[in-house]
Amino acid sequence: MNVVVVESPAKAKTINKYLGQDYHVLASYGHVRDLPAKDGSVRPDEDFSMSWQVDERGEKRLSEIADAVKNSKHLYLATDPDREGEAISWHIVDELRRRNVLEGVGVERVVFNEITKKAIVEAFKHPRSLNQELIDAYMARRALDYLVGFTLSPVLWRKLPGSRSAGRVQSVALRLISEREAEIEVFKPREYWSIDVNLTNAEGSPFTARLTHLAGEKLDKFGLPDEATAKAAARKLEAAARCSVASVERKQTKRNPYPPFTTSTLQQEASRKLGFGATRTMRVAQKLYEGIDLGGETVGLITYMRTDGVTMAQEALDGTRSLISADYGDPYLPSAPRQYKSKQKNAQEAHEAIRPTDLFRRPKDMGAYLDDDGRRLYELIWNRTVASQMASAELDQVAVDIDVDSGVAQLRATGSIVTFDGFLTLYQESRDDKGSDGDGEADKPGDRRLPKLNEGDAVDRKDVLPEQHFTQPPPRYTEASLVKKMEELGIGRPSTYASILQVLQDRNYVRLEKRRFTPEDRGRLVVAFLSSFFERYVQYNFTAEMEEKLDDISGGRIDWRLVLRDFWSAFSTAIEGASGLSITQVIDALDEDLGPHFFPSDPEDPSKNPRACPSCKEGRLGLRLGRNGGFIGCSNYPDCRFTRPLAVPGDEDETDGVDLSNPKLLGEDPQSNLPITMRKGPFGIYLQVGEPDGDTKPKRASLPKGLSPAEVDLPKALALLALPRDVGPHPEDGKVITAGIGRYGPYVKHGSTYRSLTEGDDVLTIGLNRAVTLIAEAPKRGAAGRPLGDHPDDGKPVTQGKGRFGPYVKHLKLYASVPSDIDPETITLEQALPLLAAQAEKKAQKAGKKPAAKKKTAKKKAAKKKPAAKKKAAKKPAKKAAKKPAAKKKKAVAPTAAD
């Protein structure tokens, strides 16, 4: 028997079918061990020796693999064909050798770029040894990430309360987002004008030209800086007696297709065209790669999706060209296959581009076997691949210069005509930041046609149309444009882009709104701190150079320990220097860096001091650090206790323009005659009746989400403070339905059933009929969730549902929470199984401890019943038992490793 180890169970099932009964294919479910999340896992003083730890899930997988290997002749390691896959294989082999189960077993590495029968069989004919250079590169990368996380993050926690973590790559990506925001904040729009003129040729056919020269001088973008200048120019054009064609320039151009997808370009185009985030794109691509059931046969539809290569195998090129000839005809087929080269300076491993494994599996034929996300992404990949081998598009471009009154002015009209659409018949790449809204299709050529025009022809002037414009600030990054920028700078690698963007959101350092990244104040504080005290390590070129060194390690050009020594020598010195920083030094640096952000000057009154304290009128506002993070405070503390959260005054936040720097009086409570005020606290905007009286807290009510503070008057405030209210009796049992606001927002309640209000429902006015409908739609306890498939161990169903504590997967009576990096709506059986396995092992471990605890208690009770003489003998084991928990308490709980 031959044992084969792959990473996922879906892949294992497919490959086992291809290899037959002589092979037993097992899944490792990713990494089986990692560096323990505690100090000392990487030891620079011991030349960067490392301690690896097998987790609960990994132990189960290793045990299964070890049991299978004991009765086999060969162990084939068929993990993913990249640096990380090589590392997983090395971990498995290293751990099996430690367990003495590889004696007499041949160990070989097998790599393939697609999961098809032909590719798998061919790969097993050409096995190789583990690639030590790739393993060394992994070791260096993992050690670097650990050393940064476990040395820099604690400094961040001590010196910058409220921060979460710092990471070698994530912090640089955060800097990109924060610096773009700073550019937007200081941007000052500049006015400029343009003038278009409607014209007709001798046959009366209309066209439009733009003013380019005035009085013999060429106009640049700001040649018409204001309305007066623009209107003066317009009057000259309106007074013109004669317009004629001065020159006609015609030229033929070609537009070439784009190369097939890499990881980066796939993420960019999926974001632009499909609205997919990077994580979602990679999750869907993983399913397409691992295999789809096509009527009883499981087949991988695309090649490996973590790559920076743009080449295609000769077989794929031949297949693509055959399809183009069959489906589109010979005019769309170039004379020779197109060859592409990667623009990336250090492409990691020589993988193919992302392409369909069989081009004749057309998207229209695959739609029946795929969900909506899979169908759309497969179609995108298929279109891009086929288009990359199609003929170039051909265009006729025309530029016409129009003379106005022999040199008084000159106009230009341009147009283009697609004479042969070529690859454009199938695919056109989108682009970032088109116009004001940013995302959109690239301009389609050929939409602007000019009528027949020849030199010397007279043309008739019609309307003169001056138009005002303003320069626009640089746009915030989309996921697509940020990935593109990171790739340009050499930050990160194909396998890391999605996780970097996800970590920044999980840490609440950035938020994604309307598909664009905005840095949170917490994130900007982290960037300001790192830029002030660890500038070298958040520089773009430093991070890119480190990635190049990792590539040099994987290429065998440099020793991995040498790279770590050079890094650690300087980094440890920087850490020691930062450890001695005083809070005052940190605050001063942050205040100087972020002062323009938190205290912007008033454009309408530049003389107004933005740092003047609105409470005491004498103090200076500045950045302060508290136990829970940063805030704005007055320099006259403790005499003046004015504070406000970190927010920009006048910014479009939850206050909606209402000044809540001090409590806003709405009126008096008719029952108590106490004042009702609206205030802004650390958890949002709320209403309050009166003031605290000793230990008695005043009545308060939060404003529900979606209710603008500007809309709250005294009657609405009284209604909110009176919640919960009775909506009416339920028609089935007569129990009263109530409406109120809880910790999770507005709700209706019937008995023990709660149901959150949806968008459009108002907690103050919701009626009985709508409330009954919402209650009826509430998920019933014990209701069956979405079926994912049968568990391979017992054939019982695995389902996905949503409960009180969030989304979960369920098997029999076992529940496992779905982590935030997995979309519960699209989670698969293969993703659910390791979650359930990990939860089962946790329960088993807890259950294993309980009997031991009961035995100890039983011994103590038994000892009490015995005579005094026997009690003395029983004291010794009791003392020993007491010492063990004490030893455990001394162990420090280590922080989680930063990404």
N, C-alpha and C positions, 0 to 999 in steps of 0.2 A: 504494500500500500504506500502511496505517495501523499504526503500532506502538503497542502497549499494554503498559505495565509494571505488574505486580502484585508482591506480595511472595513468594508461595509457588508452586511448580510445580503443586501440586494445583489451586490456584485458576486458574492460567494455563490449564491443560488444559480446565477446565470452561467458563471464559469464552470461550475460542477457539471452542468448539462453538456457543455462543450467538450470537457476532458474525459468524461465517462466514469465507469465504476472503479477504475484503478486509482482514482484520485479522491481524496477527502478534503474539501475546501472549507476552511474556517475563517471567521471574521474576527479581527482584533478590535473593531469598533474604534479605530483611531489609535492614539498613543496608549500604551499599557503602563507607562510610568513617566514620572516627571520629577523635577527638583522639588523637594518639600518646601512648603510655604513657611519657612523659618530661617533665622540667621544661621549662617554656616553651611548652607547647601553648596555654595561655591566658595572655595578657600584660596584667595590670592596668595597667601603666605605659603601655600603648598603647591605653588605653580599651577593654580587654578584647577585643582582636583575637585571633583563633584560627587555629591551623594544623591543617588536616585532612589525614588520611593515608588513602589507599586501601590496604586489606590485600590479600593474595594472592587470596582468594576474591572480594573486591569487584572487583578488576582484571579477572578473567575475566568477571564479569557485565557490567561496564561496556563491555568490548570487544565482547561480543555485542550489547548494546543499541546501541552506537555504529555497528557494522557494519550493523545493521538500519535505523537512522535515516537513514543516508546515502542510502538508496534509497526514502525515504518522504516523504509530504507532511505527515503529522500525527504527533505524539507525544502519546499520552494517558497521563496518570499516574493509575493506579487503585489506589494503595496504600491501606492501611487508613484508615477515616474518623475518625481521631483526630489528636492533636497529633504523635504519633510517626510516623504514616503521612504526615502533611504534611511532616515533616522529611526522611523518606526520599526523597520526591518532589523536594524542594528540593536535596538532595545530588546526586541523579542529574542534574538540570537544570544545576546549577552546574558539575559535573564535565564534562558534555558540552559546555557553552559554552567551558570552558577548552581543550577538545580541538577546538574550531572545527568541530563537526559539526551545529550547529543552524541554520545559515544557510538561510533559506527554508523552515524547518520550523515549522509551527504547533504550539505547546505549550499543552495544556490539561489541567486537573485534573478527574477524574471521581470521584464518591463514591457509594457505595451501601451500604445497611445489611444487605442479604441477597444471597446468590448464587443468584438464580433468574432465569430468562430474562426475565421481565417487568421485574424490578428493574434488570437490567443494561441492557436496551434502553432503558428510560426514563432511566436515568442518562446514557447517551451522547447523549441528546437535549438534555441540559441541562448541558454542561460549564461550568467556571468557571476563573478564574485561581488561581494559588497564593495561599493566605491568609498574608500576611506576618505578621500578628499571631500566628498559631499557630506560625509558624517562629521568631519572636522569643522566644516563650515556651519553645520547645524549646532555643534557644540559651542563654537564661538558666538553665534547669534544668541543661543539660549543663555549663555553666561553673561553676555553683554546686557540683555534685557533684565536678567535677574539682578545684576550688580547695580544697574541704574534704578530699578524699582525698589530694591531693599536698602539702598543707601540714600537716594535722593528723596523718596517719598516720606520717610520719617522726618527729614529736615523740613520738608514742606508742611507736614502736619504740625510740627512744633512752632515754626515761624509764621505760618499762614493758616490760622484756624479756619475750619470749614472747607479746606481743600481736600481732594480725594486721593489723587495719586499723580505721579509724573512718569512718563515712559520715554524710551529712547526715540521712538518715531511718532507716537501720538502727540507729544508736546510740540513737535515741529509742525505737524499738521494743524494743531490748535493755533500756533503762531500765525500761520497763513491766514486763517479765518479772522483772527483778531486784528491783524494788520490791515486787511481789506476793510474791516469795519472802521478802523481809525482813518483810513483814506476817505471813506464816505463821509465821516463826520466833519472833516476839515475842508471838504470840497466846497468850493464857491462857484455856483453856476455862472456862466458867462453868456451874455446875449449876443446873438448874431441873426442876420436876415438873409434870405434868398429871394430871388425873383424868377418866376417861371412865366413864359409868354406862350399863349396859345396862337398857333399859326395854321395856315392852310396853303397847300401848293396850288399850282395853276389849275388843277382839276378839282379843287375844292376839298381835297382830302385833308383832315386835320392831323396835327402832331404838336408836340410840346417841346420847347427848348428852354435852357436855363442861361441866365446872364453869367458870362465868364470874364468879360473884359469891359472896362468902362474908361472912355477917353484914352484908349491905347494902353492902359495898365491892366495887368491880370489881377483878378480879385482872388485873394485866398479865402479861407473859411470865414475869417472875421473882417473881410473887405467891406461889408455893410454892417457896421457894429450896432446901429440903433435905428429906430423908426424914422427919424428925420432924414438920415442918409439914404435909407431904403426908399422912402417916398420921393426924395429928390431924383434918385436914379429912375424910379418908375415914371415920373413925369417926363423925363427925357425920352424914355421908350415910347410913351404915349404920344409924344409930339413928333416922333420919327415919321419921315415922309416915305422912305423906301427901305425895304428889307430884301436881301438877295442871298442866294447860296454862294458862299465864298469858296468852300472846298468840300469834297466828299471823299472820305477815306473808307475803303472796304478791305477787310482781311478775313481769311479763313483761319479758324483756330480749332484745336482738338481738346477735349476734356477726357482725361484718363480715369479709369475706375479706381476705386480704393482697394487696398489689400484686404485679404480675409481677416477675420477678427483675431485680436489678442485679448487677453483678459481685460486689459484697460479699455480698449476700444469697444468691446462688448458691453462693459458696464456703462460707458458713456452713451452709446447709442440706445441701449435699453432704457436708460434714464430719459433721454430726449424723446424717443419715439413711443415708448410703452409706459413711461412714468414709473418704472421699476427702480427701487433703491438698489445699492450695490449688494447688500446682503440677500435681498430677494432674488436678484439676478443670479447670484452664485448658487443659491439653493435650488432654483429651477434648473439651472444648467447641470448641477450635480445629478439630478434625477434623469435628465436626458442622457447623460454620460453613462450612468450605472445601468440603465436598461429599462425599456418599456415593453410590456406584454403586447405583442402583435399577433393576436389570435392564437395563443398557445405557445408562441416562441418569444422569449425575452431577448431583446436586442438593444445594445447601446446605440442611440441615434446620432450622437455627436462625439467628436474626439475629446481628449482631456482638456478641461476648461481653465487650467491654471498655466498659462504660457505667455511668453512675450515674443514668440516666433511667428513669422508671417509666411513661412514656406508651406508647401503642400507636397505630399508624397506623389510620385510619378503616377501611381495607380489612380489617385484622386484627380490629378490633372487630366488624365486620359478620360476618366468618367465624366468630368465636368464638361470637357469639350464635346464629347459624344452627345450629352444632353442638350447643349446649346445648339448644336447642329440639327438635332431632331426636333426641338421645341421652337427654335427661333429662326433657323435657317442659316446658311453659310455666310450671308453678309454680316451676321453678328459674331462670327467666329474669327479671331485673329489668325494670321498665318502661322504663328508659333505660340506655345504656352507662355503666359506672362510669369516672370520670375520677380519676386519681391525680396527686399532686404530690410532687416529691422533697423530702424533709426536709433534705437536705444543703444547707448554706448556699451553697456555690458549686459547683453541678453543673458539670462541666467542659465538655463539648460536648453539644449538644441531640440525643443519640441516643435511639432507642427503647429500651425494656426488652428483655431477652433473652426471645425467644418463638419458637415454631415458625414457620417460613415458611409452612406450610400446616397448619392445625389438623386438617384431615381426613386427614392422614397420622398415624393413631392409633398409639400405641406398640406395640399388639399386631400391627399390620401391618408396622411397621418392624423388629421384632425379628429377622427373618430376614436383614436386611442389615447388622446392627450386631454388634460384639463385645459382651461382657457389660458392660464399662464404658460404652460408647456407648449401649447399650439402657437401662441404669439411669438415666444422666444425662438422656437424651432424655425418658424417662418422667417424671422429676422436673420438668423444664421444662414439659412438656406439661400435666401435672396442675396445676401452679401457675398457668399462664397461663389455662387454662379456668376454674379455681376463682375467679380474680380477677374474672371477669365473671358469677359466679353469684349467686343470691339469698342474703341473709343467713340465718344459722341463727337459729331462735327457741327460747327456753328459758323454762320456768316455774321460778322459783326460790322456795323456801319456807324461812323461818326461824321456828323454834318455840322460845319461851322456856318453861321448866318451873320452876314455883315449888316449893320444898322447905320444908315446914312453915312456911308464911306468912312467908318472908323469912330463914329460917336460911341458905338458899343458893339459887342460881339456876343452871340448866343451859340450854344452847342446843344445839339440833339443827338442822342445815341439810341441804338436799337440792335437787337440780335435775333437771328432766326436759326433754329435747329434744323439743319438740312438732313442729318441722320442721327437718330436718338441713341443708337448703340446701347451701352449698359444702362443709360437713363430710362430705358423702357422697363427696367426691372427694379432699379435701386438708386436712391439719391440720399447721400449722407445729410443728416441734420447738423445744425451748428448751435453753439451756445450764444446766448446774449444777443439775439437778433431783436433790434428795436428796444422799446422800454420794458417789455415783459420778459425779455431774456430768451426763453426757449421757443424754438420754432423751426420750421423747415427752412433749408437754405433756399434762396431765391431761385425759382425755376427759370432757366434760360429760355429765351424764345418767346416770351410773353409780350415784349415790346417791339412792335414792327413799325418801320417808318415807310411813308408813302414814297412814290417815285420822285427822286430829287437829283438834279444835275447841276454842275457848276454854272453859275450865271443866271439860274432860274430865279425869277421874282417870286416872292411869297407874301401873302397878306397877313398883317398883324391883326390879331383879335384882342383877347383880354390880356392885361398885364396883372400878374398876381404876386404881390409881395407877401412873404410869410415869415413870421417871427419864430426863432428857435432858441433853445438854451442848451448849453453843453450838459451832459448827464454824468453823474458820478460813476465810478467803476461799479459794476453789479456785484452783489454778493455771490459767493460761490454756490453753484448747484453741486450735487454729487458728481455729475459728469465733469464739470469744469474743474472741480477740486482734484478728482482722480487724474485728469489730464495734466494739471499743474504739478502734482506730486510726481508723475511719471517724467515730466520734463526736467524737474530738479533732481531726479534720481532718488527720491525719498520712498522707501518701502519697495515691495516687490509684488508681482501679480497675486500671490497667495495672501497678501496682507491688506490690500486696499480696503476691502469690505469690513474686516475686523477693526481697522483703525477708525473708520467713520462710525462704526457702531459703538466702540468704546467711548468716544467723545460724547456721544449722546447718552450713553448709560451713566457716565460720570456727571451728567447735567452741566457739562462745560459748554455745550452748544445746543441749540434747538433747530429743528428743521421745520420751517414755515413756508408754505407755498413753494416747496421743493428747493428752498435756499437756506443756507446755513447762516444763523445769527449767533454770535458768541454771547453766552451769558456773562454777567458781571463776575461770577465765580471763575469762569474760564479766563477772563481778561486779567484778573488778579494773578492767576497762576502764571500766565505768560509774562506779565510785568515783573513778577518775582524772579522767574528763571532768566529773563533777559537782563535783569539788573545784576544777578549774582552768579549765574551759570551761563553767561552769554555764549561761550564757545559751543556748548552742548545743544543749543537750539538754533545754531546757525545752519542754514540750508546746505552750504558746501561741506560742513563737517559731517552731517548726517549722510550726504551723498557719498563722500569719500569713505565712510565706514561701510556703506553698502558695496562699494567697489572692492574694498579689502575682503569682505566676505566672499565676493565673486572670485577674487584672486585665490582665496583659500580653496574654494571648490574646484578651481582650475589647477591646483597643485603648485601655484607660483609663490606662496608664502606660508609660513608656519602659523597655525592658529594661535598658539600660545604667545608668540611674539606680538601679534596684534593686540591680544588682551593685556600684555605687559605694558605696552605703550599707552593704551587707553587708561589703565588703572593708575599708572604713575601720576598722570595729571589730574584725573578725576578725583582720586582720594584726597589730593591736596586741596582741590576746590571744595570738597565736602567739609574738610577740617576748617577751612576758612569761614564757610557759611555757618558752621555750628556755633561760632562765637559771635554771630550777629545779635545785636540788641533789637528789641521790638521797635525802638525809636528809629533805628537805622532802616529797618524794613518798611515802616510806615512812611518815612520820608521819601524813600525810593519809589514806593507805590504811588504816593501822593503826587510826586513830580511827574511820573509817567502817565497816570490816569487823570490828573487834574483837569485837562481840557475836555475829557469825556464826562466826568461827573459834574463839572462846573462850567458849562459852556457860556460864553458871553451872549447877551441879549442883542440880536441884530438890530432891533428897533431902538435900543438904548445902550450903545456901547459903553457909556460912562457908568452904567449900573454895575456894582460889584457882585458877581455871581456867588462869591464866598461869604457875603454878609449874613450873619445869623438872623433869621426872621423872628426869633423869639426875644433875645436880649438886645438885638440891634448893635451890639458892640463886638461880640466874638467873631472869630473867623472859622468858617466851616472847613473841615478837612476829613480825610479818611481815617477811620479808627478800626482797630481789630478787637473783637470780643471773642468769647469762648465759642460762639457758634458761627463765627465768620466776620466779614467786614460790614461796616455801616458808616454813615455820615454823622459826625458829631461836632459840637461847638468847642472852641478852644477855651471857653470860660468855665468848663466843667471843673468842679461840681456845682459852682454857683448857677450855671445854666445847664439844664439837663436836656436840651433839645437834641433829638436824634431823628434820623429818617433812614429807611432802608436804602441799600445801594440801588439807586435809580436816577435817571437823568430827568431833572425838572422840565416839565413841558413835553417830555417824550410821550409818544402814544402808548400809554400803559393802561392799567385797569381803572385809573381815576377818570379817564375820558375828559381831561381838561379841568376837572373840579379840584380846587386847591384844598388838599387834606393835610397840609403840613401842620395844621392845628385842627382840633375838632370843629366840624361845621354844625351849627345849630339849625335844626329843622323845625322846632316848635316845642310845645309842652304836652306831656301826657295828660289827657283830660281826667284820668282817674287819680293819679298821684301828684299832679302838678309839677312833676320833675321834668327837667329839660331832656329832650331827645336829640342826640347828636350822631353824626356820621363820622367815622374815624378810619384810619388806615393802620393796620397792625402788621406784624410779621407774617400772618397767615391770610392776609387779604383785607378787604373792606368790610366793616361791620357797623351795626347800629347799637347804641347804648342808651339806657334810661338812667339818668342821674349819674352819681359818682360813687365809688366804693365807700362804705360806711363801716369802719372797723373791719371785722372779718366777713361782713356781708358783701357778696359780690353783686354788682348791678346786673340787671337783665340785659342780655345781648342777643343779637341775631345777625348771622352772616348774610351778605347779599348773594343771591343765587347767581350762578354763572350765566352770563348773557345779559344781565340787568345792568344798565349803565348807571353810575352814580348820579349823572345829570338828570335821570328820569325819576329819582327818588324824592318825593315830597313827603309832608307829614302824614297824609292819609295812607300812602303806600308803606311808610315806615311803621305806622301803627298796625297795619295788616301783617307785615312780616314779623313783628314782635309778638303778635297774637298766635302765631303758628305753634303747634299743629292745629289745624281746623278740621271740623267735621264736613265731609263732602256729602254724605248721605248713606242710607242703609243699602246693603247689597241685596239685589232682588231675589237671590236664592236662599239665603239664611237670615237676612235681616240685620246682620252684624254691620256696625257702622264702619265705613271706609273713611280714613283720615288722610290728610295731605300735610306734609311738613318738609323741613330741610334737615338732613342729617350730615354725618361726616363725609358721605359720598355724594352729597348734593340733594336736590329736591326729589321727593318720592311720594307714592301713595301706599297705604297699608291697609290690609284686610286680614284680621286675625294675626297670624304669625307670618303672613306673606307680604314681603316688600317688593315694590317695583319702581325702579328709577324712572323719572319723567324723561321723555325724549325731546329732541329739538322741536320747538313750536308749542310745547306744553307750558303753561304758567301755573305755578303752585298756588297762586292766589285766586285764580279764576277757573281752574279745571273743574269740569262738571261730572256728574255721576256716571253718565253713559261712557265718557272717555275713560274714567277711572276704572269702571268695570271691565272695559276692553283691555286696559293695561294689565289688570290683575289676571285676566284670563290668559294673557300672553306670557305671564311669568313662568319660567321653567319649573316644572314639578320636581320635587325631591325624589331622587331615585329614577328619574326619567332616563331613558337610554340616550347616550350621546351619539355623535357621528361615528359610524363604524369605520375602522381603519384596516381591518383584516383579522385573521385568526392567528393566535400566538403559536409559534412553531413548536413549543414544548408540549402543549396539551390540546391545541386546536380550538381553544375557547376564544371568543371575540375580544378584541382590543378596541376600545372606543375613546373618543375625545369629547370633552365637555367643558363647561364653565361653571365654576362654583363660587362660593363666598370669597375664597382666597385667590381667585383667578382661574385661568385655563389649566386643565389637567388631562392626563391620559389614564385610562382605567383598564385593569385586567382582573376579573373576578372581584375580590374585595380590596385589591391593591390600587392605590391612587398615587400618581407622581405628578408634581407640578411641571408645567411646560416653561422652560427658561425664556427670558426676554429676547434672546437672540434667535429663537425659533418662532415662526408665525404659526399660531395654533390653528388658523383656518386652513393651512396647507400642509400641516405636519403629516408625515407618512408613517406607516407601520415600522419601517426601518429606523426612523428617528425615534419612535416611541419605545422600542424594545430596550435600548440601553438605559433610558430614563427609568423604566420599570425595574430593570435589573439592579440598578444602583439603589433604588428605593427598597427593593426586597432585601438587599444585603444590609442596608441600614437597620431595617426592622429585625432581621435575623441577629445582627450584632447586639442590638438592645435586648432582644429576647434572651440571648445567651448570657447576658450579665445579670438579669433578674433572678434566676434560680440561685446563683452564687450568693446574691445579697440575702435571699430568704434563708439559705443554709446557715449563714453567719448569725442571723437573728435567732434561728432555731437553736443554735449552739449556746447562745447567751441565755435563752430561756431555760434550756436544760441545765446549764450551770447553776442557775438560781435555785433550782429544785433539789440539787445535790447537797449532801451534808457539808459542813464547813471544811472538813479535812480534804474533801475532793475538790472544793472550790479553789483551793490554793494551787493545785496542780493545773487547773484549767486557766489560770491567769496568764501563763506564758504565751500560749498561742493567741490569746486575746490581745496581748501587747504587740505581738508581731503583726497581727491584722490591723492594729491601729496605726502602725508606722507606715504601711503601704499608701494609704490615702494621703498622708502628709507628704510623702515623696512626690506624689503626682501633683500636688498643689504647687510645688516649687517650680514646675515647668511653666515657662512663659508661653503665652499664646502668640504666635507670630502673625504679623500682618499679611494680608493677601498680596501676592506678587503683582506689581504694576505691569500693565501691558507695555 
